[in-house]
Amino acid sequence: MTKPYLILGGGGHARVIIGILVTHNTPIQAVVAPELGRTQEFKGLKHLRKDDEVRHYNVNEVTLVNALGSLPGQYNLREELFKRFKKAGYQFLTVVSETAIISQYAVLEEGVQVLPGAVLNACNVGENSIVNTGAIVEHDVTIGKHCHIAPGATICGNVTLGNNVHIGAGATVIQGVDIGDSAVVGAGSVVSKNLSARDMHYPAKSFTKKGSQ
């Protein structure tokens, strides 16, 4: 029997994830967030205000769902939560929308989230990464851990992304490109050359973040 879900996060991304999960025949045990909106998705759900309350549930009683969003250039609380609760022995759900198209040869690691309308061909997606609404990930792509492929982005074939990479909405990464850890590709960019770790690429310009090597 599938274990009940415990949702971490109460913002917009959580609303999307809950919208996917309601198609499952598995109950949502509670939502963990300081505050919850009054939107339909949260009605009737138990509300836990502190992350430490997760530990009231045995690791064998619930499956965690990381429903925090991910924005470039911000402290990655999503990653921190994932690592903290994995260390404590909890398991994270891999969430795939019914309207996403996933190749039988795609490999999705623990905690990956594939949102409505996304298309994934034969590729590897690292743990705790998000492939957002309508994004396309082509063949032989490797996506690292804790990455975010934003809505409408296209990752062409034979691309490699490091860990913590953000690909902005509507961006295109041309085939064969390597992108280093913690790099940011801004919305609408077209990336045709390799990016080093912590590089930032925006339409018509590219630069290295201060303090990177």
Residue frames as a rotation matrix with the C-alpha (Angstrom) as fourth column:
MET 1
0.572 0.820 0.000 0.00
0.820 -0.572 0.000 0.00
0.000 0.000 -1.000 0.00
THR 2
-0.118 -0.603 0.789 1.27
0.530 -0.710 -0.463 3.48
0.839 0.364 0.404 -0.90
LYS 3
-0.393 -0.105 -0.914 2.12
0.902 -0.236 -0.360 5.62
-0.178 -0.966 0.188 2.11
PRO 4
0.719 0.689 -0.093 0.24
0.672 -0.723 -0.160 8.93
-0.177 0.052 -0.983 2.61
TYR 5
0.024 -0.691 0.723 1.91
0.725 -0.486 -0.488 12.07
0.688 0.536 0.489 1.30
LEU 6
0.412 -0.023 -0.911 3.34
0.705 -0.625 0.335 14.85
-0.577 -0.780 -0.241 3.45
ILE 7
0.552 -0.101 0.827 3.65
0.685 -0.510 -0.520 18.06
0.475 0.854 -0.212 1.40
LEU 8
-0.064 -0.652 -0.756 6.57
0.821 -0.465 0.331 20.40
-0.567 -0.600 0.565 2.17
GLY 9
-0.964 -0.264 -0.003 5.63
0.225 -0.825 0.519 23.92
-0.140 0.500 0.855 1.06
GLY 10
-0.146 0.980 -0.136 2.50
0.747 0.018 -0.665 26.00
-0.649 -0.199 -0.735 0.74
GLY 11
-0.377 -0.076 -0.923 3.09
-0.311 -0.928 0.204 28.36
-0.872 0.364 0.327 -2.18
GLY 12
0.277 0.520 -0.808 2.31
-0.894 -0.168 -0.414 28.36
-0.351 0.837 0.419 -5.88
HIS 13
-0.488 -0.517 -0.703 4.46
-0.740 0.672 0.019 25.35
0.463 0.530 -0.711 -6.68
ALA 14
-0.917 0.200 0.345 2.70
-0.117 0.693 -0.711 23.38
-0.382 -0.693 -0.612 -3.95
ARG 15
0.016 0.983 -0.184 -0.66
-0.553 -0.144 -0.821 24.20
-0.833 0.115 0.541 -5.53
VAL 16
0.131 -0.038 -0.991 0.52
-0.968 0.212 -0.136 22.77
0.215 0.977 -0.009 -8.86
ILE 17
-0.809 -0.525 -0.265 1.90
-0.451 0.843 -0.293 19.65
0.378 -0.117 -0.918 -7.22
ILE 18
-0.662 0.641 0.387 -1.27
-0.184 0.362 -0.914 19.05
-0.726 -0.677 -0.121 -5.21
GLY 19
0.203 0.756 -0.622 -3.26
-0.840 -0.192 -0.507 19.44
-0.503 0.625 0.597 -8.43
ILE 20
-0.211 -0.366 -0.906 -1.29
-0.770 0.634 -0.077 16.53
0.603 0.681 -0.416 -9.86
LEU 21
-0.951 -0.307 0.046 -1.47
-0.262 0.715 -0.648 14.42
0.166 -0.628 -0.760 -6.72
VAL 22
-0.323 0.897 0.301 -5.26
-0.703 -0.014 -0.711 14.57
-0.634 -0.441 0.636 -6.41
THR 23
0.306 0.390 -0.869 -5.38
-0.885 0.452 -0.109 12.18
0.350 0.802 0.483 -9.37
HIS 24
-0.692 -0.573 -0.438 -3.64
-0.325 0.790 -0.519 9.58
0.644 -0.217 -0.734 -7.19
ASN 25
0.478 0.826 -0.299 -5.57
-0.076 0.378 0.923 7.25
0.875 -0.419 0.243 -4.92
THR 26
-0.213 -0.643 -0.736 -3.32
0.839 0.265 -0.475 8.22
0.500 -0.718 0.483 -2.03
PRO 27
0.783 0.598 -0.171 -4.32
0.595 -0.642 0.483 10.62
0.180 -0.480 -0.859 0.77
ILE 28
-0.106 -0.743 0.661 -2.40
0.088 -0.669 -0.738 13.80
0.990 -0.020 0.136 1.58
GLN 29
-0.034 0.030 -0.999 -1.59
0.931 0.364 -0.021 13.53
0.363 -0.931 -0.040 5.29
ALA 30
0.562 0.146 -0.814 -0.71
0.549 -0.802 0.235 17.22
-0.619 -0.579 -0.531 5.82
VAL 31
0.556 -0.434 0.709 0.90
0.471 -0.539 -0.698 20.33
0.685 0.722 -0.095 4.33
VAL 32
0.304 -0.566 -0.766 3.98
0.874 -0.153 0.460 21.73
-0.378 -0.810 0.448 6.09
ALA 33
-0.243 -0.346 0.906 4.40
0.663 -0.741 -0.105 25.50
0.708 0.576 0.409 5.66
PRO 34
-0.925 -0.130 -0.356 4.43
0.360 -0.596 -0.718 28.63
-0.119 -0.793 0.598 7.86
GLU 35
-0.366 0.837 -0.406 1.31
-0.467 -0.543 -0.698 29.92
-0.805 -0.066 0.590 6.12
LEU 36
-0.649 0.262 0.714 -1.24
0.674 0.633 0.381 28.57
-0.353 0.729 -0.587 3.66
GLY 37
-0.912 0.395 -0.106 -3.33
-0.394 -0.779 0.487 30.51
0.110 0.486 0.867 1.19
ARG 38
-0.343 0.880 0.328 -7.08
-0.392 0.184 -0.902 30.20
-0.854 -0.437 0.282 1.07
THR 39
-0.373 0.150 -0.916 -7.12
-0.921 0.064 0.385 28.57
0.117 0.987 0.114 -2.33
GLN 40
0.603 0.781 -0.162 -9.11
-0.772 0.622 0.130 25.46
0.203 0.047 0.978 -3.13
GLU 41
0.178 -0.584 -0.792 -6.06
-0.240 0.755 -0.611 23.17
0.954 0.299 -0.005 -3.17
PHE 42
-0.784 -0.618 0.067 -5.43
-0.171 0.110 -0.979 23.55
0.597 -0.779 -0.192 0.57
LYS 43
-0.073 0.836 0.544 -9.00
-0.940 -0.241 0.244 23.29
0.335 -0.493 0.803 1.81
GLY 44
0.836 0.549 0.006 -9.56
-0.500 0.756 0.422 20.43
0.227 -0.356 0.907 4.21
LEU 45
0.365 -0.780 -0.508 -5.88
0.284 0.613 -0.737 19.56
0.887 0.125 0.445 4.53
LYS 46
0.791 -0.185 -0.583 -4.12
0.591 -0.014 0.807 19.37
-0.157 -0.983 0.098 7.88
HIS 47
0.656 -0.535 0.533 -1.68
-0.072 -0.747 -0.661 22.27
0.751 0.395 -0.528 8.33
LEU 48
0.575 -0.605 -0.551 1.66
0.794 0.250 0.555 21.86
-0.198 -0.756 0.624 10.09
ARG 49
0.998 -0.055 0.018 3.53
-0.050 -0.979 -0.198 25.14
0.028 0.196 -0.980 10.53
LYS 50
0.369 -0.921 0.125 7.07
-0.837 -0.271 0.475 23.94
-0.403 -0.280 -0.871 11.35
ASP 51
0.179 -0.401 -0.899 9.45
-0.727 0.562 -0.395 21.63
0.663 0.724 -0.191 9.48
ASP 52
-0.774 -0.547 0.319 10.33
-0.607 0.495 -0.622 19.89
0.182 -0.675 -0.715 12.75
GLU 53
-0.016 0.859 0.512 6.77
-0.798 0.297 -0.524 18.56
-0.602 -0.416 0.681 12.90
VAL 54
0.321 0.032 -0.947 7.67
-0.790 0.561 -0.248 16.21
0.523 0.827 0.205 10.05
ARG 55
-0.645 -0.721 -0.251 9.64
-0.445 0.622 -0.644 14.18
0.621 -0.304 -0.722 12.56
HIS 56
-0.313 0.644 0.698 6.39
-0.816 0.194 -0.544 13.33
-0.486 -0.740 0.465 14.37
TYR 57
0.788 0.567 -0.239 5.84
-0.598 0.614 -0.515 10.88
-0.145 0.549 0.823 11.50
ASN 58
0.222 -0.684 0.695 7.90
-0.030 0.707 0.706 7.72
-0.974 -0.178 0.137 11.30
VAL 59
-0.488 -0.517 -0.703 9.94
-0.693 -0.261 0.673 7.38
-0.531 0.816 -0.231 8.11
ASN 60
-0.978 0.132 0.158 7.91
0.191 0.869 0.456 4.27
-0.077 0.476 -0.876 7.27
GLU 61
-0.278 0.943 -0.183 4.55
0.614 0.028 -0.789 6.04
-0.739 -0.331 -0.587 7.69
VAL 62
0.698 0.516 -0.497 4.69
0.039 -0.720 -0.693 8.81
-0.715 0.464 -0.522 5.07
THR 63
-0.003 -0.668 0.745 6.29
0.996 0.061 0.059 9.77
-0.085 0.742 0.665 1.76
LEU 64
-0.066 -0.083 -0.994 7.54
0.298 -0.953 0.060 13.35
-0.952 -0.292 0.088 1.52
VAL 65
0.380 0.182 0.907 6.75
0.921 -0.166 -0.352 15.62
0.087 0.969 -0.231 -1.42
ASN 66
-0.471 -0.648 -0.599 9.09
0.655 -0.711 0.255 18.57
-0.591 -0.272 0.759 -1.91
ALA 67
0.313 0.751 0.581 6.65
0.949 -0.277 -0.152 21.27
0.047 0.599 -0.800 -3.00
LEU 68
0.286 -0.320 -0.903 8.96
0.181 -0.908 0.378 24.26
-0.941 -0.271 -0.202 -2.65
GLY 69
0.984 0.040 0.176 9.68
0.181 -0.221 -0.958 26.15
0.000 0.974 -0.224 -5.83
SER 70
0.132 -0.991 -0.030 13.13
0.793 0.088 0.603 27.09
-0.594 -0.103 0.798 -7.13
LEU 71
0.990 0.139 0.029 14.31
0.132 -0.827 -0.546 30.52
-0.052 0.544 -0.837 -8.29
PRO 72
0.355 -0.922 0.155 17.76
0.688 0.145 -0.711 31.48
0.633 0.359 0.686 -9.61
GLY 73
-0.310 -0.661 0.683 20.21
0.063 -0.731 -0.679 33.31
0.949 -0.168 0.268 -7.38
GLN 74
0.349 0.486 0.801 18.37
-0.794 -0.301 0.528 32.51
0.498 -0.821 0.280 -4.16
TYR 75
-0.614 -0.492 0.617 19.37
-0.766 0.560 -0.316 30.31
-0.190 -0.667 -0.721 -1.24
ASN 76
-0.377 0.434 -0.818 18.21
-0.517 0.634 0.575 26.85
0.768 0.640 -0.015 -2.24
LEU 77
-0.359 0.354 0.864 15.89
-0.886 0.163 -0.435 25.90
-0.294 -0.921 0.255 0.59
ARG 78
0.690 0.624 -0.366 14.44
-0.718 0.652 -0.243 23.20
0.087 0.431 0.898 -1.65
GLU 79
0.184 -0.726 -0.663 17.81
-0.221 0.626 -0.747 21.44
0.958 0.284 -0.046 -1.79
GLU 80
-0.669 -0.488 0.560 18.42
-0.605 -0.080 -0.792 21.93
0.432 -0.869 -0.242 1.94
LEU 81
0.109 0.805 0.583 15.07
-0.944 0.267 -0.193 20.34
-0.311 -0.530 0.789 2.86
PHE 82
0.744 0.151 -0.651 15.68
-0.480 0.798 -0.364 17.40
0.464 0.584 0.666 0.55
LYS 83
-0.163 -0.914 -0.372 19.11
-0.187 0.399 -0.898 16.67
0.969 -0.076 -0.236 2.01
ARG 84
-0.575 -0.058 0.816 18.00
-0.796 -0.189 -0.575 17.16
0.188 -0.980 0.062 5.62
PHE 85
0.291 0.808 0.513 15.10
-0.871 0.445 -0.208 14.74
-0.396 -0.386 0.833 5.45
LYS 86
0.633 -0.212 -0.744 16.94
-0.363 0.768 -0.528 12.21
0.684 0.604 0.410 3.29
LYS 87
-0.481 -0.874 0.072 19.62
-0.413 0.153 -0.898 12.10
0.774 -0.461 -0.434 5.97
ALA 88
-0.469 0.397 0.789 16.89
-0.849 0.044 -0.526 11.44
-0.243 -0.917 0.316 8.52
GLY 89
-0.863 -0.001 0.504 15.72
0.030 0.998 0.053 8.43
-0.504 0.061 -0.862 6.48
TYR 90
0.147 0.976 -0.158 12.63
-0.137 -0.138 -0.981 9.79
-0.979 0.166 0.114 4.70
GLN 91
-0.564 -0.224 0.795 11.83
0.710 0.360 0.605 9.04
-0.422 0.906 -0.045 1.06
PHE 92
-0.452 0.365 -0.814 10.67
-0.388 -0.902 -0.189 11.62
-0.803 0.231 0.549 -1.51
LEU 93
0.341 0.705 0.622 7.99
0.404 0.488 -0.774 11.04
-0.849 0.515 -0.119 -4.11
THR 94
-0.900 -0.434 0.031 8.80
0.179 -0.305 0.935 11.35
-0.397 0.848 0.352 -7.82
VAL 95
0.012 0.963 -0.268 5.86
0.139 -0.267 -0.954 13.30
-0.990 -0.026 -0.137 -9.27
VAL 96
-0.955 -0.254 0.156 4.88
0.172 -0.042 0.984 12.99
-0.244 0.966 0.084 -12.93
SER 97
-0.314 0.869 -0.382 1.84
-0.665 -0.488 -0.565 14.70
-0.678 0.077 0.731 -14.43
GLU 98
0.061 0.458 0.887 -0.53
0.356 0.820 -0.448 12.50
-0.932 0.343 -0.113 -16.41
THR 99
0.936 0.349 -0.036 -0.21
0.110 -0.388 -0.915 14.94
-0.333 0.853 -0.402 -19.32
ALA 100
0.161 -0.946 -0.281 3.59
-0.794 -0.293 0.533 14.76
-0.587 0.137 -0.798 -19.49
ILE 101
0.931 0.026 -0.364 5.14
-0.277 0.699 -0.659 12.59
0.238 0.715 0.658 -22.21
ILE 102
0.273 -0.833 0.481 7.97
-0.819 0.061 0.571 10.46
-0.505 -0.550 -0.665 -20.84
SER 103
0.120 -0.345 -0.931 10.10
-0.744 0.589 -0.314 8.04
0.657 0.731 -0.186 -22.86
GLN 104
0.970 0.204 -0.135 10.31
-0.093 0.816 0.570 4.54
0.227 -0.540 0.811 -21.46
TYR 105
0.335 -0.927 -0.168 14.08
0.768 0.372 -0.521 5.06
0.546 0.045 0.837 -21.57
ALA 106
0.145 -0.233 0.962 14.09
-0.356 -0.919 -0.169 8.20
0.923 -0.318 -0.216 -19.45
VAL 107
-0.162 -0.262 -0.952 15.59
0.792 0.541 -0.283 7.82
0.589 -0.800 0.120 -15.97
LEU 108
0.268 0.335 0.903 14.06
-0.292 -0.865 0.408 9.95
0.918 -0.373 -0.134 -13.22
GLU 109
-0.651 -0.577 -0.492 15.84
0.314 0.386 -0.867 9.88
0.691 -0.719 -0.071 -9.87
GLU 110
-0.218 0.602 -0.769 14.16
0.973 0.199 -0.120 10.28
0.081 -0.774 -0.629 -6.48
GLY 111
-0.086 0.293 -0.952 12.11
0.577 -0.764 -0.287 13.42
-0.812 -0.574 -0.104 -5.96
VAL 112
-0.970 -0.207 0.127 12.08
0.215 -0.487 0.846 14.54
-0.113 0.848 0.517 -9.61
GLN 113
-0.073 0.969 -0.235 8.96
0.280 -0.207 -0.937 16.47
-0.957 -0.134 -0.256 -10.63
VAL 114
-0.937 -0.116 0.329 7.68
0.341 -0.110 0.934 16.57
-0.072 0.987 0.143 -14.22
LEU 115
-0.505 0.747 -0.433 4.83
-0.080 -0.540 -0.838 19.02
-0.859 -0.389 0.332 -14.66
PRO 116
0.396 0.818 0.418 1.95
0.314 0.307 -0.898 19.14
-0.863 0.486 -0.135 -17.17
GLY 117
0.978 0.160 -0.136 2.80
-0.080 -0.315 -0.946 19.14
-0.195 0.935 -0.295 -20.86
ALA 118
0.145 -0.986 -0.078 6.52
-0.813 -0.164 0.558 18.47
-0.563 -0.018 -0.826 -20.43
VAL 119
0.944 0.048 -0.326 8.20
-0.256 0.728 -0.636 16.11
0.207 0.684 0.700 -22.92
LEU 120
0.177 -0.908 0.380 11.17
-0.802 0.091 0.591 13.96
-0.571 -0.409 -0.712 -21.92
ASN 121
0.674 -0.102 -0.732 12.89
-0.497 0.671 -0.550 11.71
0.547 0.734 0.402 -24.42
ALA 122
0.686 -0.449 -0.573 15.66
0.589 0.804 0.076 9.26
0.427 -0.390 0.816 -23.45
CYS 123
0.076 -0.603 0.794 17.44
-0.299 -0.774 -0.559 11.32
0.951 -0.195 -0.239 -20.77
ASN 124
-0.155 -0.167 -0.974 18.60
0.851 0.478 -0.218 11.24
0.502 -0.862 0.068 -17.14
VAL 125
0.241 0.304 0.922 17.17
-0.195 -0.915 0.353 13.67
0.951 -0.264 -0.162 -14.59
GLY 126
-0.664 -0.671 -0.328 18.94
0.204 0.259 -0.944 13.96
0.719 -0.694 -0.035 -11.23
GLU 127
-0.266 0.574 -0.775 17.27
0.941 0.330 -0.079 13.84
0.211 -0.750 -0.627 -7.83
ASN 128
-0.029 0.398 -0.917 15.05
0.719 -0.629 -0.296 16.69
-0.695 -0.668 -0.268 -6.64
SER 129
-0.942 -0.306 -0.136 15.03
0.116 -0.681 0.723 18.41
-0.314 0.666 0.677 -10.03
ILE 130
0.067 0.980 -0.185 12.00
0.123 -0.192 -0.974 20.09
-0.990 0.042 -0.134 -11.61
VAL 131
-0.919 -0.109 0.379 11.06
0.390 -0.103 0.915 19.88
-0.061 0.989 0.137 -15.28
ASN 132
-0.594 0.679 -0.432 8.36
-0.053 -0.569 -0.820 22.51
-0.803 -0.464 0.374 -15.40
THR 133
0.313 0.929 0.197 5.24
0.179 0.146 -0.973 22.99
-0.933 0.339 -0.120 -17.49
GLY 134
0.965 0.256 -0.050 5.73
-0.012 -0.151 -0.988 22.51
-0.260 0.955 -0.143 -21.22
ALA 135
0.174 -0.968 -0.180 9.52
-0.816 -0.244 0.524 22.08
-0.551 0.056 -0.833 -21.07
ILE 136
0.945 0.043 -0.324 11.23
-0.253 0.724 -0.642 19.78
0.207 0.688 0.695 -23.60
VAL 137
0.152 -0.912 0.381 14.21
-0.727 0.158 0.668 17.60
-0.670 -0.378 -0.639 -22.75
GLU 138
0.583 0.080 -0.808 15.63
-0.773 0.361 -0.522 15.80
0.250 0.929 0.273 -25.76
HIS 139
0.929 -0.158 -0.334 17.61
0.151 0.987 -0.048 12.57
0.337 -0.006 0.942 -26.17
ASP 140
0.242 -0.923 -0.299 20.90
0.810 0.362 -0.461 11.86
0.534 -0.130 0.836 -24.38
VAL 141
0.130 -0.129 0.983 20.54
-0.352 -0.933 -0.076 14.79
0.927 -0.337 -0.166 -21.99
THR 142
-0.154 -0.195 -0.969 21.90
0.833 0.502 -0.233 14.54
0.532 -0.843 0.085 -18.46
ILE 143
0.286 0.320 0.903 20.40
-0.250 -0.885 0.393 16.88
0.925 -0.338 -0.173 -15.86
GLY 144
-0.686 -0.690 -0.230 22.13
0.069 0.253 -0.965 17.06
0.724 -0.678 -0.126 -12.48
LYS 145
-0.308 0.519 -0.798 20.68
0.939 0.302 -0.166 17.23
0.155 -0.800 -0.580 -8.99
HIS 146
-0.038 0.384 -0.923 18.45
0.699 -0.650 -0.299 20.09
-0.714 -0.656 -0.243 -7.72
CYS 147
-0.953 -0.273 0.128 18.04
0.271 -0.587 0.763 21.69
-0.133 0.762 0.634 -11.16
HIS 148
-0.008 0.965 -0.261 15.07
0.231 -0.252 -0.940 23.66
-0.973 -0.068 -0.221 -12.47
ILE 149
-0.889 -0.076 0.452 14.03
0.458 -0.092 0.884 23.58
-0.026 0.993 0.117 -16.12
ALA 150
-0.638 0.630 -0.442 11.48
-0.136 -0.658 -0.741 26.41
-0.758 -0.413 0.506 -16.18
PRO 151
0.294 0.890 0.349 8.26
0.258 0.277 -0.925 26.49
-0.920 0.363 -0.148 -18.24
GLY 152
0.955 0.278 -0.106 8.67
-0.038 -0.238 -0.970 26.28
-0.295 0.931 -0.217 -21.99
ALA 153
0.139 -0.971 -0.193 12.46
-0.817 -0.222 0.533 25.75
-0.560 0.084 -0.824 -21.96
THR 154
0.963 0.089 -0.254 14.04
-0.235 0.737 -0.633 23.44
0.131 0.670 0.731 -24.53
ILE 155
0.138 -0.929 0.343 17.11
-0.638 0.181 0.748 21.31
-0.757 -0.322 -0.568 -23.84
CYS 156
0.589 0.065 -0.805 18.38
-0.778 0.314 -0.544 19.88
0.217 0.947 0.236 -27.13
GLY 157
0.953 -0.078 -0.293 20.16
0.088 0.996 0.020 16.55
0.290 -0.045 0.956 -27.54
ASN 158
0.318 -0.900 -0.297 23.46
0.777 0.427 -0.463 15.57
0.543 -0.084 0.835 -25.89
VAL 159
0.149 -0.208 0.967 23.41
-0.388 -0.912 -0.136 18.44
0.909 -0.355 -0.217 -23.38
THR 160
-0.087 -0.220 -0.972 24.87
0.795 0.573 -0.201 18.00
0.601 -0.790 0.125 -19.89
LEU 161
0.380 0.236 0.894 23.74
-0.338 -0.865 0.372 20.15
0.861 -0.444 -0.249 -16.95
GLY 162
-0.723 -0.653 -0.226 25.59
0.048 0.279 -0.959 20.13
0.689 -0.705 -0.170 -13.64
ASN 163
-0.278 0.596 -0.754 23.93
0.951 0.283 -0.127 20.38
0.137 -0.752 -0.645 -10.23
ASN 164
-0.038 0.359 -0.933 21.77
0.637 -0.710 -0.299 23.36
-0.770 -0.606 -0.202 -9.18
VAL 165
-0.945 -0.259 0.201 21.45
0.310 -0.507 0.804 24.68
-0.107 0.822 0.560 -12.73
HIS 166
-0.039 0.939 -0.340 18.54
0.248 -0.321 -0.914 27.00
-0.968 -0.120 -0.221 -13.55
ILE 167
-0.865 -0.083 0.496 17.27
0.502 -0.103 0.859 27.14
-0.020 0.991 0.130 -17.14
GLY 168
-0.719 0.550 -0.425 14.84
-0.199 -0.749 -0.633 30.06
-0.666 -0.370 0.648 -17.43
ALA 169
0.188 0.936 0.297 11.41
0.234 0.252 -0.939 30.14
-0.954 0.246 -0.171 -19.04
GLY 170
0.939 0.333 -0.083 11.51
-0.016 -0.198 -0.980 29.83
-0.343 0.922 -0.181 -22.81
ALA 171
0.150 -0.958 -0.243 15.29
-0.819 -0.258 0.513 29.41
-0.554 0.122 -0.823 -22.96
THR 172
0.976 0.062 -0.207 16.92
-0.179 0.765 -0.618 27.07
0.120 0.641 0.759 -25.48
VAL 173
0.169 -0.947 0.274 20.13
-0.592 0.125 0.797 25.13
-0.788 -0.297 -0.539 -24.92
ILE 174
0.489 -0.022 -0.872 21.57
-0.855 0.189 -0.483 24.00
0.175 0.982 0.074 -28.26
GLN 175
0.984 -0.003 -0.179 22.75
0.014 0.998 0.059 20.41
0.178 -0.060 0.982 -28.72
GLY 176
0.407 -0.883 -0.235 26.09
0.623 0.457 -0.635 19.29
0.668 0.112 0.736 -27.32
VAL 177
0.082 -0.355 0.931 26.47
-0.398 -0.868 -0.296 22.10
0.914 -0.346 -0.213 -24.76
ASP 178
-0.125 -0.175 -0.977 27.84
0.816 0.542 -0.202 21.51
0.564 -0.822 0.075 -21.24
ILE 179
0.266 0.273 0.924 26.63
-0.273 -0.898 0.344 23.76
0.924 -0.344 -0.165 -18.41
GLY 180
-0.619 -0.706 -0.343 28.48
0.143 0.328 -0.934 23.79
0.772 -0.627 -0.102 -15.08
ASP 181
-0.265 0.479 -0.837 27.17
0.943 0.309 -0.122 23.61
0.200 -0.822 -0.534 -11.52
SER 182
-0.015 0.387 -0.922 25.00
0.727 -0.628 -0.276 26.50
-0.686 -0.675 -0.272 -10.29
ALA 183
-0.962 -0.244 0.126 24.95
0.256 -0.633 0.730 28.26
-0.099 0.735 0.671 -13.67
VAL 184
-0.097 0.943 -0.318 21.91
0.272 -0.283 -0.920 30.39
-0.958 -0.176 -0.229 -14.54
VAL 185
-0.860 -0.016 0.510 20.41
0.508 -0.130 0.852 30.66
0.053 0.991 0.120 -18.02
GLY 186
-0.729 0.558 -0.397 17.98
-0.210 -0.734 -0.646 33.57
-0.651 -0.388 0.652 -18.13
ALA 187
0.157 0.916 0.369 14.53
0.346 0.299 -0.889 33.48
-0.925 0.267 -0.270 -19.64
GLY 188
0.913 0.351 -0.206 14.51
-0.076 -0.351 -0.933 33.62
-0.400 0.868 -0.294 -23.42
SER 189
0.074 -0.973 -0.220 18.23
-0.742 -0.201 0.639 32.90
-0.666 0.117 -0.737 -23.80
VAL 190
0.964 -0.007 -0.267 19.75
-0.178 0.729 -0.661 30.81
0.199 0.685 0.701 -26.55
VAL 191
0.390 -0.850 0.354 22.87
-0.634 0.031 0.773 29.02
-0.668 -0.525 -0.526 -25.31
SER 192
0.943 -0.076 -0.322 25.16
-0.241 0.508 -0.827 27.66
0.227 0.858 0.461 -28.01
LYS 193
-0.017 -0.992 -0.129 28.46
-0.298 0.128 -0.946 27.47
0.954 0.022 -0.298 -26.08
ASN 194
0.003 -0.058 -0.998 29.55
0.751 0.659 -0.036 25.79
0.660 -0.750 0.046 -22.86
LEU 195
0.472 0.128 0.872 29.01
-0.438 -0.825 0.358 27.62
0.765 -0.551 -0.333 -19.57
SER 196
-0.572 -0.737 -0.360 31.31
0.066 0.397 -0.916 27.20
0.817 -0.548 -0.179 -16.57
ALA 197
-0.172 0.468 -0.867 30.17
0.951 0.309 -0.022 26.76
0.258 -0.828 -0.498 -12.98
ARG 198
-0.051 0.319 -0.946 28.23
0.708 -0.657 -0.260 29.81
-0.704 -0.683 -0.192 -11.70
ASP 199
-0.968 -0.199 0.154 28.18
0.246 -0.620 0.745 31.52
-0.052 0.759 0.649 -15.08
MET 200
-0.095 0.954 -0.283 25.09
0.288 -0.245 -0.926 33.57
-0.953 -0.170 -0.252 -15.87
HIS 201
-0.916 -0.166 0.366 23.70
0.382 -0.078 0.921 33.83
-0.125 0.983 0.135 -19.39
TYR 202
-0.014 0.917 -0.398 20.99
0.234 -0.384 -0.893 36.26
-0.972 -0.106 -0.209 -20.43
PRO 203
0.669 0.316 0.673 19.75
0.691 0.067 -0.719 37.18
-0.272 0.947 -0.173 -23.90
ALA 204
0.800 -0.386 0.458 22.58
0.170 -0.587 -0.792 38.79
0.575 0.712 -0.404 -25.92
LYS 205
0.153 -0.822 0.549 25.12
-0.786 -0.438 -0.436 38.58
0.599 -0.364 -0.713 -23.09
SER 206
0.729 -0.025 -0.684 26.98
0.338 0.882 0.329 36.18
0.595 -0.471 0.651 -20.84
PHE 207
0.118 -0.733 0.670 29.10
-0.651 -0.567 -0.505 36.82
0.750 -0.377 -0.544 -17.78
THR 208
-0.221 -0.323 -0.920 30.77
0.454 0.801 -0.391 35.05
0.863 -0.504 -0.030 -14.88
LYS 209
0.815 0.579 0.013 29.44
0.219 -0.328 0.919 35.57
0.536 -0.747 -0.394 -11.38
LYS 210
0.210 -0.751 0.626 31.78
-0.698 -0.563 -0.443 37.44
0.685 -0.344 -0.643 -9.06
GLY 211
0.093 -0.289 0.953 33.82
-0.935 0.304 0.184 35.18
-0.343 -0.908 -0.242 -6.84
SER 212
0.924 0.218 0.313 33.65
-0.109 0.938 -0.329 32.16
-0.366 0.269 0.891 -9.18
GLN 213
-0.020 -0.990 0.140 36.80
-0.227 0.141 0.964 30.45
-0.974 -0.013 -0.227 -10.31
